[in-house]
Amino acid sequence: MSSPSNPTLVGTAGGTFLSVVPNLNSDDLIKTVVLAIVGAVVSFSISVLLKFITKKYKKKV
């Protein structure tokens, strides 16, 4: 199978985006942004914590 051509892909993505935009509530958008920020902060924090723990464990061994 061949991959879709670029204009088809852009048209599909644009149509999907334009069909979703009218259905968005400002409350939903704000909630999504807040949850994305919280998720990014938690993910970063856990990554730093695990890096610290593995570094400390490797020094002991």
PDB file of N, H, CA, C and O in Angstrom:
ATOM      1  N   MET A   1       0.830  -1.168   0.000  1.00  0.00           N
ATOM      2  CA  MET A   1       0.000   0.000   0.000  1.00  0.00           C
ATOM      3  C   MET A   1       0.880   1.238   0.000  1.00  0.00           C
ATOM      4  O   MET A   1       1.922   1.267   0.654  1.00  0.00           O
ATOM      5  N   SER A   2       0.473   2.229  -0.710  1.00  0.00           N
ATOM      6  H   SER A   2      -0.374   2.206  -1.241  1.00  0.00           H
ATOM      7  CA  SER A   2       1.227   3.467  -0.734  1.00  0.00           C
ATOM      8  C   SER A   2       0.682   4.417   0.328  1.00  0.00           C
ATOM      9  O   SER A   2      -0.489   4.359   0.703  1.00  0.00           O
ATOM     10  N   SER A   3       1.562   5.287   0.797  1.00  0.00           N
ATOM     11  H   SER A   3       2.514   5.334   0.492  1.00  0.00           H
ATOM     12  CA  SER A   3       1.122   6.244   1.803  1.00  0.00           C
ATOM     13  C   SER A   3       0.321   7.353   1.128  1.00  0.00           C
ATOM     14  O   SER A   3       0.542   7.647  -0.047  1.00  0.00           O
ATOM     15  N   PRO A   4      -0.599   7.965   1.852  1.00  0.00           N
ATOM     16  CA  PRO A   4      -1.414   9.022   1.244  1.00  0.00           C
ATOM     17  C   PRO A   4      -0.550  10.217   0.850  1.00  0.00           C
ATOM     18  O   PRO A   4       0.457  10.512   1.493  1.00  0.00           O
ATOM     19  N   SER A   5      -0.956  10.889  -0.201  1.00  0.00           N
ATOM     20  H   SER A   5      -1.775  10.649  -0.723  1.00  0.00           H
ATOM     21  CA  SER A   5      -0.185  12.038  -0.648  1.00  0.00           C
ATOM     22  C   SER A   5      -0.319  13.174   0.357  1.00  0.00           C
ATOM     23  O   SER A   5      -1.256  13.211   1.155  1.00  0.00           O
ATOM     24  N   ASN A   6       0.616  14.081   0.305  1.00  0.00           N
ATOM     25  H   ASN A   6       1.377  14.051  -0.343  1.00  0.00           H
ATOM     26  CA  ASN A   6       0.652  15.176   1.273  1.00  0.00           C
ATOM     27  C   ASN A   6      -0.622  16.023   1.254  1.00  0.00           C
ATOM     28  O   ASN A   6      -1.143  16.331   2.326  1.00  0.00           O
ATOM     29  N   PRO A   7      -1.154  16.417   0.080  1.00  0.00           N
ATOM     30  CA  PRO A   7      -2.393  17.212   0.110  1.00  0.00           C
ATOM     31  C   PRO A   7      -3.573  16.454   0.733  1.00  0.00           C
ATOM     32  O   PRO A   7      -4.420  17.060   1.389  1.00  0.00           O
ATOM     33  N   THR A   8      -3.631  15.153   0.532  1.00  0.00           N
ATOM     34  H   THR A   8      -2.943  14.661  -0.001  1.00  0.00           H
ATOM     35  CA  THR A   8      -4.698  14.360   1.134  1.00  0.00           C
ATOM     36  C   THR A   8      -4.564  14.334   2.652  1.00  0.00           C
ATOM     37  O   THR A   8      -5.546  14.474   3.382  1.00  0.00           O
ATOM     38  N   LEU A   9      -3.345  14.155   3.103  1.00  0.00           N
ATOM     39  H   LEU A   9      -2.548  14.042   2.511  1.00  0.00           H
ATOM     40  CA  LEU A   9      -3.090  14.119   4.545  1.00  0.00           C
ATOM     41  C   LEU A   9      -3.410  15.469   5.178  1.00  0.00           C
ATOM     42  O   LEU A   9      -4.048  15.524   6.229  1.00  0.00           O
ATOM     43  N   VAL A  10      -2.980  16.541   4.558  1.00  0.00           N
ATOM     44  H   VAL A  10      -2.462  16.497   3.704  1.00  0.00           H
ATOM     45  CA  VAL A  10      -3.243  17.882   5.090  1.00  0.00           C
ATOM     46  C   VAL A  10      -4.741  18.176   5.067  1.00  0.00           C
ATOM     47  O   VAL A  10      -5.270  18.760   6.013  1.00  0.00           O
ATOM     48  N   GLY A  11      -5.422  17.783   4.007  1.00  0.00           N
ATOM     49  H   GLY A  11      -4.992  17.308   3.239  1.00  0.00           H
ATOM     50  CA  GLY A  11      -6.863  18.001   3.919  1.00  0.00           C
ATOM     51  C   GLY A  11      -7.631  17.235   4.978  1.00  0.00           C
ATOM     52  O   GLY A  11      -8.581  17.749   5.568  1.00  0.00           O
ATOM     53  N   THR A  12      -7.212  16.003   5.212  1.00  0.00           N
ATOM     54  H   THR A  12      -6.440  15.586   4.732  1.00  0.00           H
ATOM     55  CA  THR A  12      -7.866  15.184   6.232  1.00  0.00           C
ATOM     56  C   THR A  12      -7.640  15.766   7.627  1.00  0.00           C
ATOM     57  O   THR A  12      -8.570  15.862   8.427  1.00  0.00           O
ATOM     58  N   ALA A  13      -6.398  16.153   7.907  1.00  0.00           N
ATOM     59  H   ALA A  13      -5.643  16.076   7.257  1.00  0.00           H
ATOM     60  CA  ALA A  13      -6.092  16.731   9.219  1.00  0.00           C
ATOM     61  C   ALA A  13      -6.822  18.059   9.399  1.00  0.00           C
ATOM     62  O   ALA A  13      -7.359  18.333  10.472  1.00  0.00           O
ATOM     63  N   GLY A  14      -6.843  18.871   8.369  1.00  0.00           N
ATOM     64  H   GLY A  14      -6.407  18.648   7.498  1.00  0.00           H
ATOM     65  CA  GLY A  14      -7.534  20.160   8.459  1.00  0.00           C
ATOM     66  C   GLY A  14      -9.026  19.991   8.648  1.00  0.00           C
ATOM     67  O   GLY A  14      -9.635  20.705   9.445  1.00  0.00           O
ATOM     68  N   GLY A  15      -9.627  19.054   7.925  1.00  0.00           N
ATOM     69  H   GLY A  15      -9.133  18.474   7.278  1.00  0.00           H
ATOM     70  CA  GLY A  15     -11.056  18.799   8.076  1.00  0.00           C
ATOM     71  C   GLY A  15     -11.405  18.282   9.452  1.00  0.00           C
ATOM     72  O   GLY A  15     -12.419  18.672  10.031  1.00  0.00           O
ATOM     73  N   THR A  16     -10.573  17.411   9.973  1.00  0.00           N
ATOM     74  H   THR A  16      -9.749  17.094   9.503  1.00  0.00           H
ATOM     75  CA  THR A  16     -10.796  16.890  11.322  1.00  0.00           C
ATOM     76  C   THR A  16     -10.706  18.020  12.341  1.00  0.00           C
ATOM     77  O   THR A  16     -11.550  18.139  13.229  1.00  0.00           O
ATOM     78  N   PHE A  17      -9.677  18.844  12.202  1.00  0.00           N
ATOM     79  H   PHE A  17      -8.992  18.747  11.481  1.00  0.00           H
ATOM     80  CA  PHE A  17      -9.498  19.970  13.126  1.00  0.00           C
ATOM     81  C   PHE A  17     -10.684  20.928  13.069  1.00  0.00           C
ATOM     82  O   PHE A  17     -11.198  21.348  14.106  1.00  0.00           O
ATOM     83  N   LEU A  18     -11.117  21.270  11.862  1.00  0.00           N
ATOM     84  H   LEU A  18     -10.700  20.929  11.019  1.00  0.00           H
ATOM     85  CA  LEU A  18     -12.218  22.213  11.718  1.00  0.00           C
ATOM     86  C   LEU A  18     -13.555  21.629  12.173  1.00  0.00           C
ATOM     87  O   LEU A  18     -14.457  22.382  12.541  1.00  0.00           O
ATOM     88  N   SER A  19     -13.698  20.318  12.154  1.00  0.00           N
ATOM     89  H   SER A  19     -12.965  19.706  11.855  1.00  0.00           H
ATOM     90  CA  SER A  19     -14.941  19.729  12.637  1.00  0.00           C
ATOM     91  C   SER A  19     -14.956  19.608  14.157  1.00  0.00           C
ATOM     92  O   SER A  19     -16.027  19.507  14.756  1.00  0.00           O
ATOM     93  N   VAL A  20     -13.790  19.616  14.784  1.00  0.00           N
ATOM     94  H   VAL A  20     -12.920  19.698  14.298  1.00  0.00           H
ATOM     95  CA  VAL A  20     -13.703  19.499  16.239  1.00  0.00           C
ATOM     96  C   VAL A  20     -13.805  20.869  16.912  1.00  0.00           C
ATOM     97  O   VAL A  20     -14.374  20.981  17.998  1.00  0.00           O
ATOM     98  N   VAL A  21     -13.261  21.909  16.280  1.00  0.00           N
ATOM     99  H   VAL A  21     -12.799  21.819  15.398  1.00  0.00           H
ATOM    100  CA  VAL A  21     -13.189  23.235  16.888  1.00  0.00           C
ATOM    101  C   VAL A  21     -14.546  23.759  17.365  1.00  0.00           C
ATOM    102  O   VAL A  21     -14.624  24.259  18.488  1.00  0.00           O
ATOM    103  N   PRO A  22     -15.620  23.672  16.570  1.00  0.00           N
ATOM    104  CA  PRO A  22     -16.897  24.219  17.065  1.00  0.00           C
ATOM    105  C   PRO A  22     -17.459  23.487  18.279  1.00  0.00           C
ATOM    106  O   PRO A  22     -18.301  24.034  18.991  1.00  0.00           O
ATOM    107  N   ASN A  23     -17.011  22.270  18.521  1.00  0.00           N
ATOM    108  H   ASN A  23     -16.328  21.826  17.942  1.00  0.00           H
ATOM    109  CA  ASN A  23     -17.542  21.480  19.630  1.00  0.00           C
ATOM    110  C   ASN A  23     -16.759  21.654  20.927  1.00  0.00           C
ATOM    111  O   ASN A  23     -17.095  21.040  21.939  1.00  0.00           O
ATOM    112  N   LEU A  24     -15.717  22.487  20.905  1.00  0.00           N
ATOM    113  H   LEU A  24     -15.444  22.986  20.082  1.00  0.00           H
ATOM    114  CA  LEU A  24     -14.907  22.671  22.103  1.00  0.00           C
ATOM    115  C   LEU A  24     -15.520  23.734  23.008  1.00  0.00           C
ATOM    116  O   LEU A  24     -15.928  24.803  22.553  1.00  0.00           O
ATOM    117  N   ASN A  25     -15.573  23.419  24.275  1.00  0.00           N
ATOM    118  H   ASN A  25     -15.242  22.551  24.644  1.00  0.00           H
ATOM    119  CA  ASN A  25     -15.986  24.355  25.312  1.00  0.00           C
ATOM    120  C   ASN A  25     -14.740  25.016  25.879  1.00  0.00           C
ATOM    121  O   ASN A  25     -13.674  24.399  25.893  1.00  0.00           O
ATOM    122  N   SER A  26     -14.844  26.227  26.337  1.00  0.00           N
ATOM    123  H   SER A  26     -15.709  26.728  26.326  1.00  0.00           H
ATOM    124  CA  SER A  26     -13.683  26.859  26.960  1.00  0.00           C
ATOM    125  C   SER A  26     -13.325  26.136  28.254  1.00  0.00           C
ATOM    126  O   SER A  26     -12.150  26.054  28.614  1.00  0.00           O
ATOM    127  N   ASP A  27     -14.325  25.613  28.954  1.00  0.00           N
ATOM    128  H   ASP A  27     -15.279  25.679  28.662  1.00  0.00           H
ATOM    129  CA  ASP A  27     -14.052  24.856  30.180  1.00  0.00           C
ATOM    130  C   ASP A  27     -13.258  23.591  29.871  1.00  0.00           C
ATOM    131  O   ASP A  27     -12.318  23.247  30.588  1.00  0.00           O
ATOM    132  N   ASP A  28     -13.643  22.905  28.804  1.00  0.00           N
ATOM    133  H   ASP A  28     -14.407  23.184  28.222  1.00  0.00           H
ATOM    134  CA  ASP A  28     -12.926  21.693  28.414  1.00  0.00           C
ATOM    135  C   ASP A  28     -11.491  22.012  28.006  1.00  0.00           C
ATOM    136  O   ASP A  28     -10.561  21.275  28.334  1.00  0.00           O
ATOM    137  N   LEU A  29     -11.327  23.100  27.300  1.00  0.00           N
ATOM    138  H   LEU A  29     -12.083  23.698  27.033  1.00  0.00           H
ATOM    139  CA  LEU A  29      -9.994  23.488  26.852  1.00  0.00           C
ATOM    140  C   LEU A  29      -9.103  23.837  28.032  1.00  0.00           C
ATOM    141  O   LEU A  29      -7.943  23.429  28.080  1.00  0.00           O
ATOM    142  N   ILE A  30      -9.638  24.587  28.982  1.00  0.00           N
ATOM    143  H   ILE A  30     -10.581  24.918  28.943  1.00  0.00           H
ATOM    144  CA  ILE A  30      -8.866  24.953  30.173  1.00  0.00           C
ATOM    145  C   ILE A  30      -8.509  23.707  30.980  1.00  0.00           C
ATOM    146  O   ILE A  30      -7.377  23.562  31.442  1.00  0.00           O
ATOM    147  N   LYS A  31      -9.479  22.809  31.147  1.00  0.00           N
ATOM    148  H   LYS A  31     -10.399  22.926  30.772  1.00  0.00           H
ATOM    149  CA  LYS A  31      -9.225  21.574  31.895  1.00  0.00           C
ATOM    150  C   LYS A  31      -8.156  20.730  31.207  1.00  0.00           C
ATOM    151  O   LYS A  31      -7.301  20.148  31.874  1.00  0.00           O
ATOM    152  N   THR A  32      -8.200  20.662  29.885  1.00  0.00           N
ATOM    153  H   THR A  32      -8.895  21.135  29.343  1.00  0.00           H
ATOM    154  CA  THR A  32      -7.208  19.895  29.137  1.00  0.00           C
ATOM    155  C   THR A  32      -5.819  20.492  29.288  1.00  0.00           C
ATOM    156  O   THR A  32      -4.845  19.761  29.469  1.00  0.00           O
ATOM    157  N   VAL A  33      -5.720  21.815  29.215  1.00  0.00           N
ATOM    158  H   VAL A  33      -6.511  22.408  29.068  1.00  0.00           H
ATOM    159  CA  VAL A  33      -4.418  22.473  29.364  1.00  0.00           C
ATOM    160  C   VAL A  33      -3.863  22.244  30.769  1.00  0.00           C
ATOM    161  O   VAL A  33      -2.679  21.947  30.929  1.00  0.00           O
ATOM    162  N   VAL A  34      -4.706  22.379  31.774  1.00  0.00           N
ATOM    163  H   VAL A  34      -5.668  22.620  31.644  1.00  0.00           H
ATOM    164  CA  VAL A  34      -4.255  22.175  33.161  1.00  0.00           C
ATOM    165  C   VAL A  34      -3.805  20.733  33.367  1.00  0.00           C
ATOM    166  O   VAL A  34      -2.769  20.492  33.986  1.00  0.00           O
ATOM    167  N   LEU A  35      -4.563  19.783  32.862  1.00  0.00           N
ATOM    168  H   LEU A  35      -5.405  19.978  32.359  1.00  0.00           H
ATOM    169  CA  LEU A  35      -4.175  18.378  33.017  1.00  0.00           C
ATOM    170  C   LEU A  35      -2.889  18.052  32.262  1.00  0.00           C
ATOM    171  O   LEU A  35      -2.083  17.246  32.727  1.00  0.00           O
ATOM    172  N   ALA A  36      -2.696  18.671  31.110  1.00  0.00           N
ATOM    173  H   ALA A  36      -3.351  19.326  30.732  1.00  0.00           H
ATOM    174  CA  ALA A  36      -1.457  18.458  30.356  1.00  0.00           C
ATOM    175  C   ALA A  36      -0.260  19.010  31.116  1.00  0.00           C
ATOM    176  O   ALA A  36       0.802  18.388  31.146  1.00  0.00           O
ATOM    177  N   ILE A  37      -0.429  20.175  31.728  1.00  0.00           N
ATOM    178  H   ILE A  37      -1.292  20.681  31.704  1.00  0.00           H
ATOM    179  CA  ILE A  37       0.661  20.760  32.517  1.00  0.00           C
ATOM    180  C   ILE A  37       0.979  19.895  33.729  1.00  0.00           C
ATOM    181  O   ILE A  37       2.147  19.637  34.021  1.00  0.00           O
ATOM    182  N   VAL A  38      -0.052  19.449  34.433  1.00  0.00           N
ATOM    183  H   VAL A  38      -1.001  19.659  34.196  1.00  0.00           H
ATOM    184  CA  VAL A  38       0.162  18.589  35.601  1.00  0.00           C
ATOM    185  C   VAL A  38       0.840  17.288  35.183  1.00  0.00           C
ATOM    186  O   VAL A  38       1.759  16.826  35.859  1.00  0.00           O
ATOM    187  N   GLY A  39       0.404  16.700  34.091  1.00  0.00           N
ATOM    188  H   GLY A  39      -0.342  17.076  33.541  1.00  0.00           H
ATOM    189  CA  GLY A  39       1.016  15.465  33.609  1.00  0.00           C
ATOM    190  C   GLY A  39       2.479  15.652  33.244  1.00  0.00           C
ATOM    191  O   GLY A  39       3.307  14.793  33.545  1.00  0.00           O
ATOM    192  N   ALA A  40       2.804  16.764  32.600  1.00  0.00           N
ATOM    193  H   ALA A  40       2.131  17.462  32.355  1.00  0.00           H
ATOM    194  CA  ALA A  40       4.191  17.031  32.222  1.00  0.00           C
ATOM    195  C   ALA A  40       5.074  17.232  33.448  1.00  0.00           C
ATOM    196  O   ALA A  40       6.200  16.737  33.496  1.00  0.00           O
ATOM    197  N   VAL A  41       4.562  17.957  34.435  1.00  0.00           N
ATOM    198  H   VAL A  41       3.647  18.359  34.395  1.00  0.00           H
ATOM    199  CA  VAL A  41       5.334  18.200  35.662  1.00  0.00           C
ATOM    200  C   VAL A  41       5.563  16.893  36.424  1.00  0.00           C
ATOM    201  O   VAL A  41       6.670  16.633  36.895  1.00  0.00           O
ATOM    202  N   VAL A  42       4.526  16.080  36.542  1.00  0.00           N
ATOM    203  H   VAL A  42       3.626  16.291  36.159  1.00  0.00           H
ATOM    204  CA  VAL A  42       4.658  14.804  37.248  1.00  0.00           C
ATOM    205  C   VAL A  42       5.631  13.884  36.501  1.00  0.00           C
ATOM    206  O   VAL A  42       6.481  13.248  37.124  1.00  0.00           O
ATOM    207  N   SER A  43       5.511  13.814  35.199  1.00  0.00           N
ATOM    208  H   SER A  43       4.821  14.331  34.693  1.00  0.00           H
ATOM    209  CA  SER A  43       6.403  12.977  34.404  1.00  0.00           C
ATOM    210  C   SER A  43       7.856  13.420  34.558  1.00  0.00           C
ATOM    211  O   SER A  43       8.745  12.590  34.751  1.00  0.00           O
ATOM    212  N   PHE A  44       8.094  14.719  34.473  1.00  0.00           N
ATOM    213  H   PHE A  44       7.372  15.393  34.316  1.00  0.00           H
ATOM    214  CA  PHE A  44       9.456  15.240  34.628  1.00  0.00           C
ATOM    215  C   PHE A  44       9.984  14.943  36.029  1.00  0.00           C
ATOM    216  O   PHE A  44      11.133  14.529  36.185  1.00  0.00           O
ATOM    217  N   SER A  45       9.156  15.152  37.040  1.00  0.00           N
ATOM    218  H   SER A  45       8.223  15.488  36.913  1.00  0.00           H
ATOM    219  CA  SER A  45       9.588  14.927  38.421  1.00  0.00           C
ATOM    220  C   SER A  45       9.950  13.466  38.663  1.00  0.00           C
ATOM    221  O   SER A  45      10.966  13.168  39.291  1.00  0.00           O
ATOM    222  N   ILE A  46       9.124  12.565  38.167  1.00  0.00           N
ATOM    223  H   ILE A  46       8.299  12.807  37.657  1.00  0.00           H
ATOM    224  CA  ILE A  46       9.410  11.133  38.339  1.00  0.00           C
ATOM    225  C   ILE A  46      10.685  10.743  37.600  1.00  0.00           C
ATOM    226  O   ILE A  46      11.476   9.946  38.105  1.00  0.00           O
ATOM    227  N   SER A  47      10.889  11.296  36.413  1.00  0.00           N
ATOM    228  H   SER A  47      10.247  11.944  36.003  1.00  0.00           H
ATOM    229  CA  SER A  47      12.116  11.009  35.662  1.00  0.00           C
ATOM    230  C   SER A  47      13.353  11.460  36.420  1.00  0.00           C
ATOM    231  O   SER A  47      14.341  10.729  36.489  1.00  0.00           O
ATOM    232  N   VAL A  48      13.305  12.664  36.990  1.00  0.00           N
ATOM    233  H   VAL A  48      12.502  13.258  36.934  1.00  0.00           H
ATOM    234  CA  VAL A  48      14.440  13.175  37.765  1.00  0.00           C
ATOM    235  C   VAL A  48      14.658  12.324  39.008  1.00  0.00           C
ATOM    236  O   VAL A  48      15.797  12.003  39.346  1.00  0.00           O
ATOM    237  N   LEU A  49      13.583  11.959  39.687  1.00  0.00           N
ATOM    238  H   LEU A  49      12.658  12.220  39.412  1.00  0.00           H
ATOM    239  CA  LEU A  49      13.689  11.131  40.884  1.00  0.00           C
ATOM    240  C   LEU A  49      14.292   9.764  40.563  1.00  0.00           C
ATOM    241  O   LEU A  49      15.174   9.291  41.280  1.00  0.00           O
ATOM    242  N   LEU A  50      13.821   9.130  39.492  1.00  0.00           N
ATOM    243  H   LEU A  50      13.105   9.514  38.910  1.00  0.00           H
ATOM    244  CA  LEU A  50      14.360   7.814  39.122  1.00  0.00           C
ATOM    245  C   LEU A  50      15.822   7.906  38.699  1.00  0.00           C
ATOM    246  O   LEU A  50      16.608   7.002  38.982  1.00  0.00           O
ATOM    247  N   LYS A  51      16.188   8.987  38.025  1.00  0.00           N
ATOM    248  H   LYS A  51      15.550   9.721  37.795  1.00  0.00           H
ATOM    249  CA  LYS A  51      17.589   9.178  37.637  1.00  0.00           C
ATOM    250  C   LYS A  51      18.452   9.317  38.878  1.00  0.00           C
ATOM    251  O   LYS A  51      19.542   8.750  38.942  1.00  0.00           O
ATOM    252  N   PHE A  52      17.973  10.071  39.870  1.00  0.00           N
ATOM    253  H   PHE A  52      17.088  10.532  39.818  1.00  0.00           H
ATOM    254  CA  PHE A  52      18.705  10.248  41.125  1.00  0.00           C
ATOM    255  C   PHE A  52      18.858   8.918  41.860  1.00  0.00           C
ATOM    256  O   PHE A  52      19.934   8.599  42.366  1.00  0.00           O
ATOM    257  N   ILE A  53      17.778   8.150  41.913  1.00  0.00           N
ATOM    258  H   ILE A  53      16.904   8.408  41.502  1.00  0.00           H
ATOM    259  CA  ILE A  53      17.811   6.863  42.620  1.00  0.00           C
ATOM    260  C   ILE A  53      18.760   5.892  41.926  1.00  0.00           C
ATOM    261  O   ILE A  53      19.548   5.217  42.587  1.00  0.00           O
ATOM    262  N   THR A  54      18.689   5.818  40.596  1.00  0.00           N
ATOM    263  H   THR A  54      18.048   6.367  40.059  1.00  0.00           H
ATOM    264  CA  THR A  54      19.571   4.876  39.889  1.00  0.00           C
ATOM    265  C   THR A  54      21.027   5.297  39.995  1.00  0.00           C
ATOM    266  O   THR A  54      21.911   4.443  40.076  1.00  0.00           O
ATOM    267  N   LYS A  55      21.293   6.598  39.997  1.00  0.00           N
ATOM    268  H   LYS A  55      20.575   7.292  39.931  1.00  0.00           H
ATOM    269  CA  LYS A  55      22.671   7.069  40.152  1.00  0.00           C
ATOM    270  C   LYS A  55      23.213   6.712  41.526  1.00  0.00           C
ATOM    271  O   LYS A  55      24.364   6.297  41.661  1.00  0.00           O
ATOM    272  N   LYS A  56      22.371   6.878  42.553  1.00  0.00           N
ATOM    273  H   LYS A  56      21.436   7.216  42.443  1.00  0.00           H
ATOM    274  CA  LYS A  56      22.776   6.560  43.922  1.00  0.00           C
ATOM    275  C   LYS A  56      22.981   5.042  44.077  1.00  0.00           C
ATOM    276  O   LYS A  56      23.903   4.607  44.767  1.00  0.00           O
ATOM    277  N   TYR A  57      22.124   4.248  43.435  1.00  0.00           N
ATOM    278  H   TYR A  57      21.375   4.602  42.875  1.00  0.00           H
ATOM    279  CA  TYR A  57      22.229   2.782  43.535  1.00  0.00           C
ATOM    280  C   TYR A  57      23.493   2.284  42.832  1.00  0.00           C
ATOM    281  O   TYR A  57      24.150   1.366  43.323  1.00  0.00           O
ATOM    282  N   LYS A  58      23.839   2.877  41.695  1.00  0.00           N
ATOM    283  H   LYS A  58      23.306   3.623  41.296  1.00  0.00           H
ATOM    284  CA  LYS A  58      25.015   2.446  40.947  1.00  0.00           C
ATOM    285  C   LYS A  58      26.298   2.746  41.711  1.00  0.00           C
ATOM    286  O   LYS A  58      27.275   2.009  41.580  1.00  0.00           O
ATOM    287  N   LYS A  59      26.317   3.818  42.510  1.00  0.00           N
ATOM    288  H   LYS A  59      25.523   4.417  42.617  1.00  0.00           H
ATOM    289  CA  LYS A  59      27.492   4.149  43.288  1.00  0.00           C
ATOM    290  C   LYS A  59      27.737   3.109  44.376  1.00  0.00           C
ATOM    291  O   LYS A  59      28.887   2.813  44.699  1.00  0.00           O
ATOM    292  N   LYS A  60      26.658   2.548  44.948  1.00  0.00           N
ATOM    293  H   LYS A  60      25.724   2.789  44.685  1.00  0.00           H
ATOM    294  CA  LYS A  60      26.779   1.555  46.025  1.00  0.00           C
ATOM    295  C   LYS A  60      27.284   0.223  45.493  1.00  0.00           C
ATOM    296  O   LYS A  60      27.981  -0.501  46.203  1.00  0.00           O
ATOM    297  N   VAL A  61      26.942  -0.109  44.260  1.00  0.00           N
ATOM    298  H   VAL A  61      26.375   0.480  43.683  1.00  0.00           H
ATOM    299  CA  VAL A  61      27.288  -1.426  43.718  1.00  0.00           C
ATOM    300  C   VAL A  61      28.648  -1.440  43.131  1.00  0.00           C
ATOM    301  O   VAL A  61      29.094  -2.472  42.631  1.00  0.00           O
TER     302      VAL A  61
END
